[in-house]
Amino acid sequence: MRMIDDHDIQKFLNGSSDNAHHFLGAHLLKNNQNEVVATQFTVYAPHAKEVRLVAEFNHYEGWKHVLTKIHPLGFYRIEIPENLEWSIYKYEIHTHHGDVLYKADPFGYFAEERPATGSKVYHIDGYSWHDQKWFYEKKKPYQEPVLIYEVHLGSWRRKYGMFKKYNEIVDELADYVLAHGFTHVELLPIYEYPLDDSWGYQGTGFFAATSRYGVPQDFMYFVDCMHKKGIGVVMDWVLGHICKDAHGLSFFDGVPLYEYDDKNRRENVVWGTNNLDFSKGITKSFMRSALTFWMDYFHIDGFRIDAVSNLIYYLGDANMGENMDAIHFLQDLSAHLFSKDDRLLFMAEDSTAYPKVTHPVDTGGIGFNYKWNMGFMNDVLKYFKEDPINRKYHHHQITFGLMYAFNEQFILPFSHDEVVHMKGSLVSRMPGDYFQQMANWRLLMTLWMTHPGKKLLFMGGEFAQFSEWAFKGELDWFLLDDATHQKALRFFSDLAMVYRHHEALYVKDHKLDGFQWLVADDTNQSVFAYARFGHHETLIIILNMTPNVHVTYDVPVPQYGYYEEILNSDKSIYFGSNQYNGKTLRAIKGDKLGFHHYIKPKLGPLSGIILRLKK
């Protein structure tokens, strides 16, 4: 904690502050003997007539603790000569219109557990980290495997129907993630939010790890344990809008402070939220400081920014024009975050075709290094929902994505959004009987894991959960008592390990020379084949999208040699019909589809196979 000065105020107001949390909010003051001697509260409320503190220690009688206006531009402070750690408090803001607002601290480090909405004084410093090896060895993601496990902490595992705490869940989650080949976990928002039903996407405390799962240092322990086991931790983050709850940031001092003054741009009717105005310096400083805070204090490895289309265009509508204030802020934010850690994952959930989202700022880009490929997700899931007999009419939904796959740096997401709101789970939307549904799911996983782009999967997808996600309970772990789902999880784990251990599937994810179509136009039989190239290996992927068995099928190959099957989704150990290639396939000389060699593998029903060119 340090005293606020004119330089701090100027930076906060002009949008360049990345440490506003150091001088705003509640802080414990210590003497030279490291003893807490006072608690200081500082808040920015430029339109307030008066600001008071209502708290446990004054019996919620604000007149006892009136803050002093320490700067004419609207900064208020009070220093109380007591150690008030863990005390509950709010700011009582009196407006010039006669209203009285009770607001949680925008820069508070901790909060009461819902449904209560007060802030808590919390000493954020002092955690002893043990993840030095992680940061020493961590690499830039571009030529590395990235397989992200998207997790809602409140519904992954529960204890007697209740939430597990950060420090209770971390060991089991970390071991599970490691066992099944994931490289990162991405957490649905875990900053403070009032309503469970929002899953965290309508937050009120952007500097506070939600008290649902413990105290902030418990979450530091969570990240520390993940890092010690070699797992990255990414946060889902809502950058563009805030909820309207009375105790939150919205209309903080009686007027739109961080959000748009113009109601037509402020009101986000679809989500029932208020859009933030990034032409305001204080809004930029708030969010810049918040993301910096999570990197500094919690060692976060990246952020997935929600609803970027709503930032690029006003209200997400291209007809309303580009929001250049928000775009410029994203560019500045990108430069700042990557200056702190150039190995960061900074991902955009963007459904637009806006160019250069993942290009560097100095080449005219927005500055993200990854973008969710929503086109891939939509096209592929629509294709797989079709009965195999009709798939020949939708062939382009598999091939079209490769037309733009290298325009941006993509994450291929099968996220929580695809398994809620009556959409069903990934496996339940597959056509056919139970056997065919599971075969289609394995085929989908094979396509996804071998397609150019990094990967993200929402929890439960790895063991083919049949019911769609229900956040009020835990995943359907009982399914793993069934041999079929045990086999599904084994398949996913084996597929993930193939991905992790074969550089051809990731090292050239963003390079044109890392992919080549071998069979792209066999619409009648709905068979696809392509090659993935690494620096030192070649893999061939073949997908049979119908239940028809091909005793042999001619697949052109880019090189002469011997090809061995390293994975086949139709094996009986995965609940398949066991139509696989047990012997190494020798390339045959002969022209096929413009290539000079081909192989003749067996293709099982609804199967995906991966072959490796032997040296």
N, C-alpha and C positions, 0 to 999 in steps of 0.2 A: 504494500500500500504506500502510495506517495501523495503528497498534496497536489491538488489541481492548480495549474498555473495558466497564464494567458496563452502560452504555446499549445497546451493541451486543448484548451477551449477552441482556439482557432482551427486546429486540425479536426476536432470533432465536428465543428460546424461546416467546414469546407469539404468533408467527406474523405479525408485522408488518414483518419485515426484507425489504428488497428489494435489499440490497447485501451479503449474507453472503459473497459471493465476494471482497469487499475485504479481509476479515480472516480467512477460512478458506482453506485450500489452500496452495500454494507460491508465494512471492513473492520477487523479487529486491530487495534493499535497496541504496540508492545514497547516496553522500555528497554534500556540497555542490558537488562538481565533476562530479556526474552519473556517477560511476564506481560500478559494482557492487562492494560491499564484503562482502556476505553474502547468504545465502539462508535464508529463514525458512519453516518448515512448521508449520501449525496445523490441528488436526483435532478434531472433536467425537466422542467415544466414551465416553458416560457409564457404560456397563456394563463397561468394560475394567478389567482389573487392572493392565495395563501396556501402553504403546504404544512401539514402536520403529520406526526407519526402516531399511528394507533398500533398498540402492541400488547402482548401479555403483561409486560413489566409495568405498563401504565393503565392496566385494566381497560384498554381500548378507549381511553379518554384522551383524544388528540390534543385538547387544549393544554395538556401538561407538557407536551413536547412539540413546540412550534419551530419549524426549520427557519434558519436565517438565509435570506437571499444574499449569496456571496458574490454574485456577478449580475450586472444589469440585464444580461441577455437570457436570464432565466435559470440559473443554477442555484440550488438550495442545499443547505447542509445543516446537520446537527451533530454534535459530538457529546456522547454520554459517558461519564467516567466510570463505566462498569464493563465487566466481561459479560456480554449478552449473547454468547454463542448458543445456538439452538433456539433462541427466542423467535416467536412468530410475530410478524409485523406486516403492515401495509402503509402506503402513503394515503393520507386523507387530503384530497385536493379540492380546494374551494375555488370555484370559477367566478368570473366576473358576472355571470348570469344568475348567480345564486345557487347553482347546483353544487352538491358535494359528492365527489367520486372516491371510491376506495379501490386503490390500485396495488396489485402486486409489483414488486421491484423488477423493472425491465432487465436489470443487470444482476439480479439475485442469483446466488450460486446454488440455492436449494429451496425446496418448497414443501408445504404440508402435503400429506397424502390425500388424493381426491376422496370425497367430494369437497373437502376444504380447499381454500384457494390462496391462503396467505403465503408469504415468503418466510424463510427461516435464515437467521444469521448463521453462516457456515464458514469455517476456516478451511479454505481450499488448498492451502499449501501443506507441504510436509510429507507427501507420499514418497516412499523410497522405491524407485523403479529398478527393475532387473532385466530390462529388454535391450541392453546395449548391443548384444550379439545380433539381434534382429535388425537394428538400424545400421549396423556395420555391414551386414551381408545383404540387405534388401536391394533389389535391382529395379531398374526401370522396367515397366511391364511390357513394352512393345514386342520384344522377342522372347517373352517368357509365357508359360502357361498361366492363364487366368481363368479360374473356375470358381465362381462366386456362389455361396449359399446364402440366399436371402431369408432372413429370419425375423419373425415377430416374437420377441422374447416372452411375451405373456401367454403364448399358445404353443410354443414348441414342446415344453414339458411343464407339467404342473405338479404341485405337492398337495395332496388332499383337496384337489380342486382349486387351490390358491396359487397365486404367482410365486415362482421361485425367485430368490434374490440373486443379484448379479454374482455374488461369490458362491452361491449354491449351485448355480446352473453351469458355470463356466467349465469345470473339469469334464463333465459329461458331454457338453456341446463340443468342446475342443477335440476330445478324443473321437467323437463321432465324425466330425468334419475331416479330421486326418484320415480316419479309417476308410472314408469313402471318396477320397481324392480331391477334395476342395482345397483351394488355395487361400480363400478369403471368406469372411462372413460379412454380409451387408445387413445392418440392423434397420428395420423400420424405425421411424423417428423415436429417439429415446430422450430428447429434451422434454421438458415438462409440458403436459397438455391435460386439459380437464376431463375430457370425455373418452372413455375406452373405445366407444364406437367409431371414433375418428381415426383410430390406429396410430395416432400421433401426428396426423397431417394438418391438424389445427392447433398449433402450439401457442403457449402463453409465456413459457420461460425458456428462452433460447440459450441461456447460460447455465441452466440447471439440468443435471441428469435426473430423469423422473424418479420421484420417491417411491413409485410403485415397486421398484425392485431393489431398494436400498439407498444408501447415502452415496454421494459422489465418489468418495474414495473406494467404495466397493466396486464402482464401475472402472476406476483406474486399475484395480486389481484384476478385473475381468479382462481388460485390454492387455495388461501385463502378462497374464497367463496365456492368452492367445499368442502373443508375440514370442513368448518363450518356447512355444510349440511350433513356431514358424508359420503362423496364420495371420494374415492381414485383417484389419478391422475397418470397415467402411460405414459411414453414416448416411442414411437417407435424410435429405434436408429440403424443407420448403423455403425457398428464397423470396418468392414473389408476392405472397399474400399472408394475412394474419386473420385469426378468428375474431369474432365480434364480442366475445364474452366480456362482461362488464369489468372484470378485474384485470384484463389483459392490456395489450399495447394499443388497441383500437381507441381512438379519440382520447388519448392518454390524459390530456389536461383540459378536456372539454371540447376540443376542436380536432380536426384531422392533423396529427402531428407528424407521424411517419408515413402515413398513407396519402393518397391524392386528395386535394381539396375539392376537385371536380367530382361530383357524385357519379357522373356517367363513366368515368374511368376508375373510380374507386370501387364501385359495387360489383362484386363478382357473384352474380346471381346463381350460377351453376353450383358453386361450392358454399354459398352463403358466407363469404368472407370479404375482407377489404384488401384491395391491391395496394402494395407499397409503391411509393413514388420515389424513383431513383434519380430524379432531378434534385432532390433534397440531400444536402450534404450529411445531415444527421442520419438519414436512412442508410446511406452508403457506409458511414462509419459504424453504425449499429451492426449491420450484417458482416462487414469486413472484420470487425472486432470479434464477433461471435464465432466465425469459422477459425480465426486465429486462435481463439481461446481453446477450442476443442483440440486443435493440433498441439498447442503448447502444454496444456494441462492434462490431456487424456491420450496423447500420442496417436491420434486418429490418422489412418493411412489414406483416407480419401473421402470424397463426398459424391453422392448421386443427387443431383439437383432436380427436384420435382417440377414438372409442368413448365419446361423451358419455353415451349411455344407461347405460353402466357406472358413471358418476358420479352420474347423477340417481337411479338405483335401485341398491340393493345387489346386486352381481353382475349388474347389468342386468336384474333380475327385478322387475317391478312388484309382484308378490305379496309380495316381501320388504320393500316399503315404500320411501319416499323417503329418500335419504341427505342429510339436511339439512346435515350438516357440509360435504359436498362442494359442495352447491348454494350455501351461504353463501360458501364459498371462491371459487367461480366468480364470484359477484357482487362480492366484494371485489377479485378479480383484474381483472375487467372495468373497474371504476372506476379502478383503479390504471393499467392499460395505456392506457386512453383519456385519462387525465390527462396521459400522456406524449405521445400522438399521437392526436388525435381523428379522424384520417383512416385509422386502422388498419383492417385486415381481421381480424376475430376471429370465426372460423367454427367451427360445431359440426357434427361428423359424428354426427348423432343420428337413430336409427331409431324413436324413440318419438313418441307424440302429446302429449307433455308440453307444456302451454300456455306461451306467452310466453317461449320460449327466446331469441328475438331482440328482446325488448322491454327498454327501459331498466330498470335496477334500481329507480329511484324510482317506477316504475309497476307494480312487482311482478314484473318480468321477471328472467331470469337474467343478461342483460347482453351476450350475444353480439350482433353486428350482422348476422350471416348464419348460416343453417343449411342444410346439404345437404338437398335435397329427395329423400329416398330413395324416397318414394311415386311421384313422377314417374318416376324412373329405372326402378323395378321395373315399373310399369304400362306404360310406353311400350315397354320392351324385350320384355315379354311380348306386347304387341300386334304388334310388328313381326316377331316370330318366327312368327306365324300365317301360314298360306297366305292370300293375299288373298281367296280364295273364302270363307274362314271369318271374315274380319275383321268382318263385319257383326254377328257374335255377341259381339264384344268391343269394340264401339263405345265403351262407357263408360270403357274404359281410357285413352282419349284425353281425354274430356271431364271425367272425375271430378276431375282435378287442379285444374281451375279453381274447384272448390267451396271449396278451402282455399288457393288460391295467394296470397292477400293477408292471410292470418292471421299469417304470419311473413315475414321478409325472406329469400328463398331463393336458394341457388346450385343450379343444375341440373347434377348431376355425372354424367359418364360417366368414371368413375375407373379406376384400376388394378384395383380389386376386381372390375370387370365383365369383365376380359379375362384372367383367370387361373383355375386350378383346373378345367380342362376346360370352361369356359364358352364358349371360343372368342373370337374378336375380334368387334367390332361388325358388320363386314360378313359374316363367315363364318356368323353365326347367322341371316342373312336367308334367306328362302325363294326358290326359283326357280333358274333357270340363272344363269350368270355375269352376263349383261346385266341380269337382274332383280335380282340381289343388289346390284350397283352402283347401280342405280336406287333400290332401297329404302334403301341407305345414304345417298344424296343426299337422299332424302325425309326420312329420320330427322334428318339434319343441319339441314335447313330448318325442321322443326318445332322442334327444340331451340333453334336460333339465334333464332327469332322468338317463342318462348313467353315470357311474363313470367318474369323471374328472371335473375340473372347466370349466367355459364357457366363450366364446367370440363371439360376434355377431357384424357384421358391420352395421352401421346405415342404416335405411330403411328396414332391414330385419324384424324388429319388427312389421311393419304394412303391410308386404307382398307387398312391392313395386314391380311392374311388370317390369318396365324398368331397365336395368342394370345401374350401377352407372355412372354418367357423371359429372366429377369434375368441369366443367365450369359453372354449374348451381347448384341450391339447390335441395334437395330431392323433390320428387313428393308429397308434402304435400296436394295438391288438392285432392289426393285420399281419404283423410279422410273426404271429403264432401260426400263420398259414404258410404252407410250403411254397405256394405260388408267389407270394410277396417276398418271401426269403430269396427266391430265385430272381425276382425282379431287382431286389437290392444288390444281389451278387452281380447281376448283369451290369447295373449302373456302376458299381465299384470297379469291375473289370474294365469297362469302357473308359471310365475316368482315369484309370491307371495307364491304359493305352495312350490316352491323350497326354497325360503328364510325362510319359517316358518316350514319346516319339516326337522329335522336334519338327517333323514335317507338318504336324497338326497345329503348330503355333508360331514357329520362328519367322515365317513369312506371311502372317495373317494379313498384313496391310500392303503386301507386294503382289503385283500382277503375276510375277513369275513363280508365285507359290501355289498356283491353281491352274488346272487345265481340264476342260471337259473332254471326256472320252466317248460317252454316249449321252447325248442331250436331247435327241429328237425321236426317240422310240415311243411315240405317243400310244400306239396300239397296245404295246405290252407294258407300258408304264415302268420301264426300267431306266435307271440313271446310273452313270458311272463317271467318276472323275479322279484325277490324280492330285495329290498334295505333295509338294516338294519342300524339303528342308535343305540345309547346306550339305548334309551328308547322307540323306536317305530319300527314298520315294515310296509313297503309300498309294494303293489303289482302293477306292471305296466304290462298292456296287450296291445299289438299292433296288430291290424288287418290290414294287408297290402294290402287287396283287397277290392273291392266294395261289396263283398258278406256279407249279414247280417246273423249273427249266433244268432238265438233266444236264444239258450243256447250253451255254450262252456265250456267243462270241463277243469278247470285250477287247477292243484295241488297247495297246499299251505303248507308252512313249519310249521304252527301252527294251532291248533284248535281254533276257536273263530268266532267272527262276523266281517265282512268286509264291510265297508261303502265306497261308491264311493265319492271321494272328487273332482274329475275333470273328465270330459268326453268331448273330443274334438268334438263329434258329436252333442252336444246340439244346439238347434236352436238359442240360444243367440250368438253362435259363427259362424252361417251360416251353421249349420249341419242339419241332417235329424231328430234329436231328438230321436235317439234310445239310451236310457240311462238306468241305473239301479237306479230306484228311492228308492228301499227298500234295507235295510241292507241284505247282503248275509251271511247266516249261513254255516259254513264249514260242509261238509258231511264226515262221516267216510268211508274210502274205499281207496284201493291202486291205485294210479295213478302215473306212471312214477317214481316209487321209493319213492313216498311220501305216507303218510297214511291218508291225508285229501285232499278234493278238494272243489271248489266252482263252481257254474254254472252261470256265468254272461252272460248278453246279450252283443253282440258285434255289434255295428253299422258299416256301411260301411266306410272303410278307417279311422278307429278311433283309438285313443289312450285313455286309461282310467287309472286312478290312484285310487287305493283302499287303505284304511288304516285299519289295524287290531285294532279294538276297545278294550280298556282295560276292 
